[in-house]
């Protein structure tokens, strides 16, 4: 799936076959492109640091 064609997946039905584009969304449904949320690492607790 790409930002240019949201909701469209490119796949192959068998090994060596040409690629086929399949729409995964219903008609007239807009799929907004959103970047994934960035998660911050919490780090190790003092107890875990001492254990390791």
Buried (B, 14 or more C-beta within 10 A) or exposed (E): EEEEEBEBEEEEEEEEEEEEEEEEEEEEEEEEEEEEEEEEEEEEEEEEEEEE
